[in-house]
């Protein structure tokens, strides 16, 4: 078995929405010969993230290989794409063909508007829950770090994408392997804030 993880990039995506899962999927791929991790943008050209990080994608929509896992990040840029037929059509097509179609934070907007999440349970960043609920197209849950509905998995804001990506790795391989990846990352989020110590 080999897995191709693909992360969609666009102008003003939220850095950790993509880079958190990138780290998880990348560490997993290092241990599994044949697995690969790629980034895709509409035209294959570099993109600038919300806080200024510039990323050079590996592929464009036109030459992207088949994906086993599609990840759509959020961020301010997702607001500008909710009516972009080319992007939504690409997400719908690639998400339908993938084993897992996933989003982080307000990437849920694009999963819904592409049709992949219509009528399903999703989650998103806490600040976008009410606005997305007002669309009336999905059951938007508040509280969970991530929500699975069939092959669609949506994560709450920013760092929740790491938790979701570890879960995906556990589903693709097994929970013990996902725990090994978590250990390699030294990702242990409890306690969440210890600056007083």
Secondary structure as a PSIPRED ss2 file (coil, helix, strand):
# PSIPRED VFORMAT (PSIPRED V4.0)

   1 X C   1.000  0.000  0.000
   2 X C   1.000  0.000  0.000
   3 X C   1.000  0.000  0.000
   4 X E   0.000  0.000  1.000
   5 X E   0.000  0.000  1.000
   6 X E   0.000  0.000  1.000
   7 X E   0.000  0.000  1.000
   8 X E   0.000  0.000  1.000
   9 X C   1.000  0.000  0.000
  10 X C   1.000  0.000  0.000
  11 X C   1.000  0.000  0.000
  12 X C   1.000  0.000  0.000
  13 X C   1.000  0.000  0.000
  14 X C   1.000  0.000  0.000
  15 X H   0.000  1.000  0.000
  16 X H   0.000  1.000  0.000
  17 X H   0.000  1.000  0.000
  18 X H   0.000  1.000  0.000
  19 X H   0.000  1.000  0.000
  20 X H   0.000  1.000  0.000
  21 X H   0.000  1.000  0.000
  22 X H   0.000  1.000  0.000
  23 X H   0.000  1.000  0.000
  24 X H   0.000  1.000  0.000
  25 X H   0.000  1.000  0.000
  26 X H   0.000  1.000  0.000
  27 X H   0.000  1.000  0.000
  28 X H   0.000  1.000  0.000
  29 X H   0.000  1.000  0.000
  30 X H   0.000  1.000  0.000
  31 X H   0.000  1.000  0.000
  32 X C   1.000  0.000  0.000
  33 X C   1.000  0.000  0.000
  34 X C   1.000  0.000  0.000
  35 X C   1.000  0.000  0.000
  36 X E   0.000  0.000  1.000
  37 X E   0.000  0.000  1.000
  38 X E   0.000  0.000  1.000
  39 X E   0.000  0.000  1.000
  40 X E   0.000  0.000  1.000
  41 X E   0.000  0.000  1.000
  42 X C   1.000  0.000  0.000
  43 X C   1.000  0.000  0.000
  44 X C   1.000  0.000  0.000
  45 X C   1.000  0.000  0.000
  46 X C   1.000  0.000  0.000
  47 X E   0.000  0.000  1.000
  48 X E   0.000  0.000  1.000
  49 X C   1.000  0.000  0.000
  50 X C   1.000  0.000  0.000
  51 X C   1.000  0.000  0.000
  52 X C   1.000  0.000  0.000
  53 X C   1.000  0.000  0.000
  54 X E   0.000  0.000  1.000
  55 X E   0.000  0.000  1.000
  56 X C   1.000  0.000  0.000
  57 X C   1.000  0.000  0.000
  58 X C   1.000  0.000  0.000
  59 X E   0.000  0.000  1.000
  60 X E   0.000  0.000  1.000
  61 X C   1.000  0.000  0.000
  62 X C   1.000  0.000  0.000
  63 X C   1.000  0.000  0.000
  64 X C   1.000  0.000  0.000
  65 X C   1.000  0.000  0.000
  66 X C   1.000  0.000  0.000
  67 X C   1.000  0.000  0.000
  68 X C   1.000  0.000  0.000
  69 X E   0.000  0.000  1.000
  70 X E   0.000  0.000  1.000
  71 X E   0.000  0.000  1.000
  72 X E   0.000  0.000  1.000
  73 X C   1.000  0.000  0.000
  74 X C   1.000  0.000  0.000
  75 X C   1.000  0.000  0.000
  76 X H   0.000  1.000  0.000
  77 X H   0.000  1.000  0.000
  78 X H   0.000  1.000  0.000
  79 X H   0.000  1.000  0.000
  80 X C   1.000  0.000  0.000
  81 X C   1.000  0.000  0.000
  82 X C   1.000  0.000  0.000
  83 X C   1.000  0.000  0.000
  84 X C   1.000  0.000  0.000
  85 X H   0.000  1.000  0.000
  86 X H   0.000  1.000  0.000
  87 X H   0.000  1.000  0.000
  88 X H   0.000  1.000  0.000
  89 X H   0.000  1.000  0.000
  90 X H   0.000  1.000  0.000
  91 X H   0.000  1.000  0.000
  92 X H   0.000  1.000  0.000
  93 X H   0.000  1.000  0.000
  94 X H   0.000  1.000  0.000
  95 X H   0.000  1.000  0.000
  96 X H   0.000  1.000  0.000
  97 X H   0.000  1.000  0.000
  98 X C   1.000  0.000  0.000
  99 X C   1.000  0.000  0.000
 100 X E   0.000  0.000  1.000
 101 X E   0.000  0.000  1.000
 102 X E   0.000  0.000  1.000
 103 X E   0.000  0.000  1.000
 104 X E   0.000  0.000  1.000
 105 X C   1.000  0.000  0.000
 106 X C   1.000  0.000  0.000
 107 X H   0.000  1.000  0.000
 108 X H   0.000  1.000  0.000
 109 X H   0.000  1.000  0.000
 110 X H   0.000  1.000  0.000
 111 X H   0.000  1.000  0.000
 112 X H   0.000  1.000  0.000
 113 X H   0.000  1.000  0.000
 114 X C   1.000  0.000  0.000
 115 X C   1.000  0.000  0.000
 116 X C   1.000  0.000  0.000
 117 X C   1.000  0.000  0.000
 118 X C   1.000  0.000  0.000
 119 X C   1.000  0.000  0.000
 120 X C   1.000  0.000  0.000
 121 X E   0.000  0.000  1.000
 122 X E   0.000  0.000  1.000
 123 X C   1.000  0.000  0.000
 124 X C   1.000  0.000  0.000
 125 X C   1.000  0.000  0.000
 126 X H   0.000  1.000  0.000
 127 X H   0.000  1.000  0.000
 128 X H   0.000  1.000  0.000
 129 X H   0.000  1.000  0.000
 130 X H   0.000  1.000  0.000
 131 X H   0.000  1.000  0.000
 132 X H   0.000  1.000  0.000
 133 X H   0.000  1.000  0.000
 134 X C   1.000  0.000  0.000
 135 X C   1.000  0.000  0.000
 136 X C   1.000  0.000  0.000
 137 X C   1.000  0.000  0.000
 138 X C   1.000  0.000  0.000
 139 X E   0.000  0.000  1.000
 140 X E   0.000  0.000  1.000
 141 X C   1.000  0.000  0.000
 142 X C   1.000  0.000  0.000
 143 X C   1.000  0.000  0.000
 144 X C   1.000  0.000  0.000
 145 X C   1.000  0.000  0.000
 146 X E   0.000  0.000  1.000
 147 X E   0.000  0.000  1.000
 148 X E   0.000  0.000  1.000
 149 X E   0.000  0.000  1.000
 150 X C   1.000  0.000  0.000
 151 X C   1.000  0.000  0.000
 152 X E   0.000  0.000  1.000
 153 X E   0.000  0.000  1.000
 154 X E   0.000  0.000  1.000
 155 X E   0.000  0.000  1.000
 156 X C   1.000  0.000  0.000
 157 X C   1.000  0.000  0.000
 158 X C   1.000  0.000  0.000
 159 X C   1.000  0.000  0.000
 160 X H   0.000  1.000  0.000
 161 X H   0.000  1.000  0.000
 162 X H   0.000  1.000  0.000
 163 X H   0.000  1.000  0.000
 164 X H   0.000  1.000  0.000
 165 X H   0.000  1.000  0.000
 166 X H   0.000  1.000  0.000
 167 X H   0.000  1.000  0.000
 168 X H   0.000  1.000  0.000
 169 X H   0.000  1.000  0.000
 170 X H   0.000  1.000  0.000
 171 X H   0.000  1.000  0.000
 172 X H   0.000  1.000  0.000
 173 X C   1.000  0.000  0.000
 174 X C   1.000  0.000  0.000
 175 X H   0.000  1.000  0.000
 176 X H   0.000  1.000  0.000
 177 X H   0.000  1.000  0.000
 178 X H   0.000  1.000  0.000
 179 X H   0.000  1.000  0.000
 180 X H   0.000  1.000  0.000
 181 X H   0.000  1.000  0.000
 182 X H   0.000  1.000  0.000
 183 X H   0.000  1.000  0.000
 184 X H   0.000  1.000  0.000
 185 X H   0.000  1.000  0.000
 186 X C   1.000  0.000  0.000
 187 X C   1.000  0.000  0.000
 188 X C   1.000  0.000  0.000
 189 X C   1.000  0.000  0.000
 190 X C   1.000  0.000  0.000
 191 X C   1.000  0.000  0.000
 192 X C   1.000  0.000  0.000
 193 X C   1.000  0.000  0.000
 194 X C   1.000  0.000  0.000
 195 X C   1.000  0.000  0.000
 196 X C   1.000  0.000  0.000
 197 X C   1.000  0.000  0.000
